[in-house]
């Protein structure tokens, strides 16, 4: 049985763990709120881009052709900056590792220090490393996307595919993939014949394609950010609750042990006084 001193040390350690979990829970809650709010604001724009894709059909894909279809593919893995997020990272990495193993030669963009470290351990050096928090603004995410587009147009890569955890709700994120470039055929014909394009049809289609690609990328950045923060929040909440429960149990054990020691001391003192009393 542990001594009173050992129980007190264990209690101090559990309380410190609970404080750390509580701080990370608070930070994750704030991060989740930021990403979730940004995702809610962006939904209407993303829906409008989907409408343009339905309207203009496969003609949008002509704006981003692959300069060299034989070049290596590029993958953008939207991971997390840190661990301590339950099975979120493990699920994403297992999914990404299986896809990359079949890709042969490829180029890699990685979001998140934790994710970048995972791939470096496997001998894969990312071409570009960034953070989801640093791409929460549309303009910042756009600069990352521009690098991939420039590589596509220069013939350095043949395609761009996003690997991320699709956000379902706070408790559920599902690993998924989405080919960003070249744009997937929609099978829809260009509608709106007879419409007036200003300044011209090619310019309108090119700008519409840029808007759709940017929206596709940014929406998944926000999903990945919200999912990683939600996973951390849920994990740290559980850790905090467990620490609180363990702390209460240890405090009770300490109280019982101290009471037992006091009782034993009283009994010993009483016994000594009785033995020393003259008959």
Buried (B, 14 or more C-beta within 10 A) or exposed (E): EEEEEEBBEBBEBBBEBBEBBBEBBEBBBEBBEBBBEBBEEBEEBBEEBBEBBEBBBBBBBEBBEBEEEEBBBBBBBBBBBBBBBBEBBEBBBEBBEEBBEEBEEBBBBBBBBBBBEBBEEEEBEBBBBBBBBEBBEBEBBBEBBEBBBEBBBEEBBBBBBBBBBBBEEBEEBEBBEBEBBBBEEBEBEBEEEEEEEEEEBEEBBBEBBBBBBBBBBBBBBBBBBBBBBBBBBBBBBEBBEBBBEBBEEBBEBBEEBEEEEEEEEEEEEEEEEEEEEEE
